[in-house]
Amino acid sequence: MGCGLCQVYCRVEHSRTKDIVKAFKSEIPRPLPRICVERNAEVCFPVQCRQCTEPWCVYFCLTGAMQRDSIGGKVIVDMKKCIGCWTCILACPYGALSRDMNKKSVVKCDLCPEREIPACVTNCPNEALVLAVEREKE
């Protein structure tokens, strides 16, 4: 339905205070959501990192800041290596990466590493977002 609550809770999860009011009213710089809701009239859908098995963002990263975790398969960003060249943003076929102009680095879904289920999934009122887990082939 495009309510945008996924963006709100993502922003709060990535805030310093983890408080919804403080995250929006007093934190400077304001935390950025790692998900975006695209809307076009009646059609809306969330855009977030797909944690690709063939991650173009990783292949095109000039510094090696974008990496694919060999154990969990998550695409992660090493903020110490990111120089803000935005090559990964250009390479992503889904448009799922964003610029953090304050930190001069890329921002992407990190699947909320402190949580078992990402904040956007947990707080989606229509259960439109789900966490797809790859199952090992037996």
C-alpha atoms as an extended CHARMM CRD file, in Angstrom:
* protein
*
       138  EXT
         1         1  MET       CA              0.0000000000        0.0000000000        0.0000000000  PROA      1               0.0000000000
         2         2  GLY       CA              3.0550000000        2.2470000000        0.0270000000  PROA      2               0.0000000000
         3         3  CYS       CA              2.6700000000        3.5220000000        3.5910000000  PROA      3               0.0000000000
         4         4  GLY       CA              6.4290000000        4.0500000000        3.9750000000  PROA      4               0.0000000000
         5         5  LEU       CA              6.6120000000        2.6100000000        7.4920000000  PROA      5               0.0000000000
         6         6  CYS       CA              9.4910000000        0.4330000000        6.3350000000  PROA      6               0.0000000000
         7         7  GLN       CA             11.4960000000        3.6010000000        5.6820000000  PROA      7               0.0000000000
         8         8  VAL       CA             10.5500000000        5.0510000000        9.0660000000  PROA      8               0.0000000000
         9         9  TYR       CA             11.5690000000        1.9680000000       11.0340000000  PROA      9               0.0000000000
        10        10  CYS       CA             14.7310000000        1.5110000000        8.9830000000  PROA      10              0.0000000000
        11        11  ARG       CA             15.7220000000        5.0910000000        9.7660000000  PROA      11              0.0000000000
        12        12  VAL       CA             15.0530000000        4.5230000000       13.4830000000  PROA      12              0.0000000000
        13        13  GLU       CA             16.9940000000        1.2410000000       13.4950000000  PROA      13              0.0000000000
        14        14  HSD       CA             20.0220000000        2.9950000000       12.0090000000  PROA      14              0.0000000000
        15        15  SER       CA             19.7990000000        5.9670000000       14.3600000000  PROA      15              0.0000000000
        16        16  ARG       CA             22.0360000000        6.5350000000       17.3630000000  PROA      16              0.0000000000
        17        17  THR       CA             19.1480000000        6.7160000000       19.8590000000  PROA      17              0.0000000000
        18        18  LYS       CA             16.8260000000        4.0330000000       18.4130000000  PROA      18              0.0000000000
        19        19  ASP       CA             14.0110000000        6.4060000000       19.4040000000  PROA      19              0.0000000000
        20        20  ILE       CA             11.4980000000        7.3530000000       16.7210000000  PROA      20              0.0000000000
        21        21  VAL       CA             10.9620000000       10.9430000000       17.8990000000  PROA      21              0.0000000000
        22        22  LYS       CA             14.6460000000       11.6890000000       18.5170000000  PROA      22              0.0000000000
        23        23  ALA       CA             15.6920000000       10.0770000000       15.2230000000  PROA      23              0.0000000000
        24        24  PHE       CA             13.4340000000       12.4480000000       13.2850000000  PROA      24              0.0000000000
        25        25  LYS       CA             13.5990000000       15.5740000000       15.4630000000  PROA      25              0.0000000000
        26        26  SER       CA             16.9870000000       15.9100000000       17.1050000000  PROA      26              0.0000000000
        27        27  GLU       CA             19.6380000000       13.6830000000       15.5560000000  PROA      27              0.0000000000
        28        28  ILE       CA             22.0470000000       15.5590000000       13.3140000000  PROA      28              0.0000000000
        29        29  PRO       CA             22.7550000000       14.3680000000       10.7630000000  PROA      29              0.0000000000
        30        30  ARG       CA             19.4280000000       12.6000000000       10.4040000000  PROA      30              0.0000000000
        31        31  PRO       CA             19.8710000000        8.8530000000        9.9310000000  PROA      31              0.0000000000
        32        32  LEU       CA             19.2090000000        7.5530000000        6.4210000000  PROA      32              0.0000000000
        33        33  PRO       CA             16.8660000000        4.6810000000        5.5900000000  PROA      33              0.0000000000
        34        34  ARG       CA             18.3350000000        1.7490000000        3.6750000000  PROA      34              0.0000000000
        35        35  ILE       CA             15.0560000000        1.1080000000        1.8460000000  PROA      35              0.0000000000
        36        36  CYS       CA             13.0770000000        3.3160000000       -0.5160000000  PROA      36              0.0000000000
        37        37  VAL       CA              9.4350000000        3.0460000000       -1.5490000000  PROA      37              0.0000000000
        38        38  GLU       CA              8.8830000000        3.8530000000       -5.2100000000  PROA      38              0.0000000000
        39        39  ARG       CA              5.4090000000        5.1070000000       -6.0790000000  PROA      39              0.0000000000
        40        40  ASN       CA              3.6860000000        5.5950000000       -9.4170000000  PROA      40              0.0000000000
        41        41  ALA       CA             -0.0360000000        6.2510000000       -9.0750000000  PROA      41              0.0000000000
        42        42  GLU       CA             -1.5760000000        3.0400000000       -7.6770000000  PROA      42              0.0000000000
        43        43  VAL       CA              1.6110000000        0.9850000000       -8.0010000000  PROA      43              0.0000000000
        44        44  CYS       CA              4.2280000000        1.0240000000       -5.2680000000  PROA      44              0.0000000000
        45        45  PHE       CA              7.0820000000       -1.2450000000       -4.2900000000  PROA      45              0.0000000000
        46        46  PRO       CA             10.0650000000       -1.2380000000       -1.9550000000  PROA      46              0.0000000000
        47        47  VAL       CA             13.5910000000       -0.9610000000       -3.3040000000  PROA      47              0.0000000000
        48        48  GLN       CA             16.3530000000       -2.4070000000       -1.1490000000  PROA      48              0.0000000000
        49        49  CYS       CA             19.5460000000       -4.3800000000       -1.6560000000  PROA      49              0.0000000000
        50        50  ARG       CA             18.8030000000       -7.8290000000       -3.0570000000  PROA      50              0.0000000000
        51        51  GLN       CA             22.0350000000       -9.3030000000       -1.6130000000  PROA      51              0.0000000000
        52        52  CYS       CA             22.8040000000      -10.5970000000       -5.1150000000  PROA      52              0.0000000000
        53        53  THR       CA             24.7270000000      -13.7900000000       -5.7100000000  PROA      53              0.0000000000
        54        54  GLU       CA             26.4260000000      -11.9620000000       -8.5990000000  PROA      54              0.0000000000
        55        55  PRO       CA             26.8000000000       -8.4920000000       -7.0260000000  PROA      55              0.0000000000
        56        56  TRP       CA             27.7570000000       -5.9560000000       -9.6740000000  PROA      56              0.0000000000
        57        57  CYS       CA             28.3380000000       -3.3760000000       -6.9590000000  PROA      57              0.0000000000
        58        58  VAL       CA             31.1130000000       -5.5700000000       -5.5280000000  PROA      58              0.0000000000
        59        59  TYR       CA             32.6720000000       -6.2360000000       -8.9230000000  PROA      59              0.0000000000
        60        60  PHE       CA             32.8030000000       -2.5340000000       -9.8060000000  PROA      60              0.0000000000
        61        61  CYS       CA             33.9340000000       -1.1850000000       -6.4230000000  PROA      61              0.0000000000
        62        62  LEU       CA             37.2540000000        0.5790000000       -6.9510000000  PROA      62              0.0000000000
        63        63  THR       CA             38.5520000000        0.1820000000       -3.3850000000  PROA      63              0.0000000000
        64        64  GLY       CA             37.1740000000       -3.1970000000       -2.3180000000  PROA      64              0.0000000000
        65        65  ALA       CA             34.8030000000       -1.5350000000        0.1570000000  PROA      65              0.0000000000
        66        66  MET       CA             31.8600000000       -3.5170000000       -1.2430000000  PROA      66              0.0000000000
        67        67  GLN       CA             32.2460000000       -7.1810000000       -0.3750000000  PROA      67              0.0000000000
        68        68  ARG       CA             30.1540000000      -10.3180000000       -0.4030000000  PROA      68              0.0000000000
        69        69  ASP       CA             30.3470000000      -12.2570000000        2.8430000000  PROA      69              0.0000000000
        70        70  SER       CA             31.4080000000      -15.7800000000        1.9320000000  PROA      70              0.0000000000
        71        71  ILE       CA             29.6040000000      -17.3200000000        4.9200000000  PROA      71              0.0000000000
        72        72  GLY       CA             26.1950000000      -15.6270000000        4.9230000000  PROA      72              0.0000000000
        73        73  GLY       CA             26.2030000000      -14.3080000000        1.3660000000  PROA      73              0.0000000000
        74        74  LYS       CA             25.3360000000      -10.7560000000        2.4530000000  PROA      74              0.0000000000
        75        75  VAL       CA             26.7260000000       -7.8480000000        0.4740000000  PROA      75              0.0000000000
        76        76  ILE       CA             28.4260000000       -5.5570000000        2.9710000000  PROA      76              0.0000000000
        77        77  VAL       CA             30.2080000000       -2.1970000000        2.9160000000  PROA      77              0.0000000000
        78        78  ASP       CA             33.5000000000       -1.5850000000        4.6830000000  PROA      78              0.0000000000
        79        79  MET       CA             33.0300000000        2.0990000000        5.5610000000  PROA      79              0.0000000000
        80        80  LYS       CA             36.7480000000        2.5180000000        6.2200000000  PROA      80              0.0000000000
        81        81  LYS       CA             37.5000000000        1.6930000000        2.5700000000  PROA      81              0.0000000000
        82        82  CYS       CA             34.6060000000        3.5300000000        0.8980000000  PROA      82              0.0000000000
        83        83  ILE       CA             35.7610000000        6.7480000000       -0.7650000000  PROA      83              0.0000000000
        84        84  GLY       CA             32.3580000000        7.8650000000       -2.0230000000  PROA      84              0.0000000000
        85        85  CYS       CA             33.0960000000        7.4390000000       -5.7190000000  PROA      85              0.0000000000
        86        86  TRP       CA             29.5480000000        6.0380000000       -6.2620000000  PROA      86              0.0000000000
        87        87  THR       CA             30.6790000000        3.4610000000       -8.8340000000  PROA      87              0.0000000000
        88        88  CYS       CA             28.7190000000        0.8070000000       -6.9470000000  PROA      88              0.0000000000
        89        89  ILE       CA             25.5750000000        2.9310000000       -7.2360000000  PROA      89              0.0000000000
        90        90  LEU       CA             25.9850000000        3.0860000000      -11.0040000000  PROA      90              0.0000000000
        91        91  ALA       CA             26.5750000000       -0.6610000000      -11.1960000000  PROA      91              0.0000000000
        92        92  CYS       CA             23.5460000000       -1.7620000000       -9.1360000000  PROA      92              0.0000000000
        93        93  PRO       CA             20.8080000000       -2.9020000000      -11.5480000000  PROA      93              0.0000000000
        94        94  TYR       CA             18.1010000000       -2.3320000000       -8.9040000000  PROA      94              0.0000000000
        95        95  GLY       CA             18.9670000000        1.2100000000       -7.8370000000  PROA      95              0.0000000000
        96        96  ALA       CA             19.1660000000       -0.0450000000       -4.2720000000  PROA      96              0.0000000000
        97        97  LEU       CA             22.1870000000        1.9240000000       -3.0990000000  PROA      97              0.0000000000
        98        98  SER       CA             22.1500000000        5.5120000000       -1.8470000000  PROA      98              0.0000000000
        99        99  ARG       CA             24.6620000000        8.2440000000       -1.1250000000  PROA      99              0.0000000000
       100       100  ASP       CA             25.3370000000        9.4410000000        2.3990000000  PROA      100             0.0000000000
       101       101  MET       CA             26.5910000000       12.9230000000        1.6190000000  PROA      101             0.0000000000
       102       102  ASN       CA             27.5150000000       13.5990000000        5.2680000000  PROA      102             0.0000000000
       103       103  LYS       CA             29.8360000000       10.6070000000        5.5190000000  PROA      103             0.0000000000
       104       104  LYS       CA             30.7910000000       10.6260000000        1.8230000000  PROA      104             0.0000000000
       105       105  SER       CA             30.0050000000        6.9270000000        1.5700000000  PROA      105             0.0000000000
       106       106  VAL       CA             27.4240000000        4.5400000000        0.1810000000  PROA      106             0.0000000000
       107       107  VAL       CA             24.3880000000        3.4060000000        2.1880000000  PROA      107             0.0000000000
       108       108  LYS       CA             22.6480000000        0.0890000000        1.5660000000  PROA      108             0.0000000000
       109       109  CYS       CA             20.4950000000       -2.4400000000        3.3370000000  PROA      109             0.0000000000
       110       110  ASP       CA             22.5530000000       -4.3340000000        5.8910000000  PROA      110             0.0000000000
       111       111  LEU       CA             19.6880000000       -6.6080000000        6.9950000000  PROA      111             0.0000000000
       112       112  CYS       CA             19.8310000000       -5.0130000000       10.4700000000  PROA      112             0.0000000000
       113       113  PRO       CA             22.7140000000       -7.0780000000       11.8660000000  PROA      113             0.0000000000
       114       114  GLU       CA             21.6560000000       -6.5240000000       15.5010000000  PROA      114             0.0000000000
       115       115  ARG       CA             18.2360000000       -8.0320000000       14.8160000000  PROA      115             0.0000000000
       116       116  GLU       CA             17.1050000000      -11.5050000000       13.8460000000  PROA      116             0.0000000000
       117       117  ILE       CA             14.5960000000      -10.0490000000       11.3610000000  PROA      117             0.0000000000
       118       118  PRO       CA             15.1630000000       -6.6260000000        9.7320000000  PROA      118             0.0000000000
       119       119  ALA       CA             13.1630000000       -3.7010000000       11.1250000000  PROA      119             0.0000000000
       120       120  CYS       CA             11.3710000000       -3.0990000000        7.8120000000  PROA      120             0.0000000000
       121       121  VAL       CA             10.0680000000       -6.6750000000        7.7370000000  PROA      121             0.0000000000
       122       122  THR       CA              9.0630000000       -6.7260000000       11.4090000000  PROA      122             0.0000000000
       123       123  ASN       CA              7.1300000000       -3.4600000000       11.1740000000  PROA      123             0.0000000000
       124       124  CYS       CA              5.3910000000       -3.8600000000        7.8010000000  PROA      124             0.0000000000
       125       125  PRO       CA              1.6570000000       -3.6650000000        8.6590000000  PROA      125             0.0000000000
       126       126  ASN       CA              0.5450000000       -5.6480000000        5.5910000000  PROA      126             0.0000000000
       127       127  GLU       CA              3.3620000000       -8.2060000000        5.7680000000  PROA      127             0.0000000000
       128       128  ALA       CA              4.3240000000       -7.1500000000        2.2420000000  PROA      128             0.0000000000
       129       129  LEU       CA              8.0160000000       -7.4670000000        3.1110000000  PROA      129             0.0000000000
       130       130  VAL       CA              9.4950000000      -10.8450000000        3.8990000000  PROA      130             0.0000000000
       131       131  LEU       CA             13.0050000000      -12.0600000000        4.5450000000  PROA      131             0.0000000000
       132       132  ALA       CA             13.8030000000      -14.7830000000        2.0220000000  PROA      132             0.0000000000
       133       133  VAL       CA             16.3760000000      -17.1650000000        3.3980000000  PROA      133             0.0000000000
       134       134  GLU       CA             18.3610000000      -19.3850000000        1.0650000000  PROA      134             0.0000000000
       135       135  ARG       CA             18.1490000000      -23.0020000000        2.1070000000  PROA      135             0.0000000000
       136       136  GLU       CA             21.1360000000      -25.2540000000        1.6630000000  PROA      136             0.0000000000
       137       137  LYS       CA             20.6110000000      -27.9640000000       -0.9070000000  PROA      137             0.0000000000
       138       138  GLU       CA             20.7890000000      -31.4020000000        0.6400000000  PROA      138             0.0000000000
